Amino acid sequence: MYSASAQWNDEEVDNTQKAKVAIGIFSGADFGSNSVTSQFAYSLLNGNYIDSAMKRQVSSNLKNSNRVGFNFNYGLYAVFYNDTIKKKRVFNFFVAIKHKDYFNAGFTNDDFNLAFNGNASFAGKTTFISPLSINSLSYQQAEVGLVCTNFGGNAQFGIGLSFLAGQQYTAFNATGASLYTDTYGQYLTLNTNAQAWISDTSKGYLKRLNGMGASMDLYFRAPYKVRSKKGTISVSVSDIGFLWWNNHSITYQKDTTYNYSGISINSISDLQNANFHSLSKDSLQNKYLPFTKQAFYAPIPTTLAVNTNTALSEKFHLEIGYWNIFNANDVGYIYAQGDKYFSHGWMTALQLGYGDYTTINAALVLAKEFKTCRFNIAVNHLQGVIVPSKFGGAGAYAEFVYLFGK
């Protein structure tokens, strides 16, 4: 996923730039799944009719461990370049404002079939709900930082500190849960060991600050040489932090067994004496979903990225990398990417990888550098874009940078 691996962009770590200030804007969205197809996800998101063929295709893709993930981010940043003695750039200073949305889930085969086909097909059987993990998060980030661009033998070291404004958070985790449906539909038995955390959902919650926190980014890059080939190795950890959600937030923890056998009415006249008070919303909630309102802390998704870039020739570079998003049901992603440089400032790259929320992945990058600006665009999960009825994934990223004082 190009947008995730580009947490530290070229302008922030550049030590050759002759400009005084660089201002950039970016935006990226990415969806991926190793089982849910792009066609199914698009229909579900837009409220379109989901036919049996789409359900069967997803069912045929289901594995022992299924995952789905979506992220959306955009922002604005400025880099201030600092000239020092002998015109060797030592420090770059930067500021950034970003918005980030995450949704991800890890689920079983039974979870999908129960949600979209109902429990009738499980009559006389036990549906295994766990392990089930669902996370949804939205927040804004204001960051300041610096990069030492000539740190002991042309190595680079960077650090960024951020204030976070939390907007929405939902997390659900079922470590032990199952549902038994009686053969004749006479009763249901639900065994559950689950926890949930939900940020403030009172009126107008999407327009106000419901949580706040802090995070830190770290970056290191060093040059190397293998025979006559020069290259660099980069290691970064981004968004090491947490959010504190206010005391109107909801927490739920339950480890118990529920038995439901419906309501028995032997005669229509029984309705006159029936007491339905026990079925009120509040009583059902207190019995089956006994939550408490209290503040809590929650970690944000943290990205570890490792990358090597080797110049095989003046116009062709080979990148090999790995990254993983923690606290996000991600399994890690390893990739190889070829960067081809053309005349007049053009560059294109093809990335092939395995992991993340999908299995196989292909991405295409196109960039153009002018005298005072540059742009790049990337399309991710080409397999899900080209064959949306079979593969799950679609993503795009765009960035534009303008250089002042060059």
ABEGO torsion letter per residue (X at the ends): XAAAAAABBAAAABAABABABBBBBBBBBBBBBAABBAAAAAAAAAGBBBBAAAAAAAAAABBABBBBBBBBBBBBBBBBBBBBBGGBBABBBBBBBBBBBBBBBBBBAAAAAAAAAEAAAABGBBBBAOBBBBBBBBBBBBBBBBBBABBGGGBBBBBBBBBBBBABBBBBBBABBBBBBBAAGABBBBBBBBBBBBBBABBGAAABBABBBBBBBBBBBBBBBBEABBBBBBBBBBGBBBBBBBAABBBBBBBBBBBBAEBBBABAAAAAABBAAAABAAAAAAAABBBBBBBBBBBBBBBBBBBBBBBABAABBBBBBBBBBBGAGBAEBBBBBBBBBBBGGBBBBBBBBBEEABBBBBBBBBBBBBAABBBBBBBBGAAAAABAAABBEBBBBBBBBBBBGX
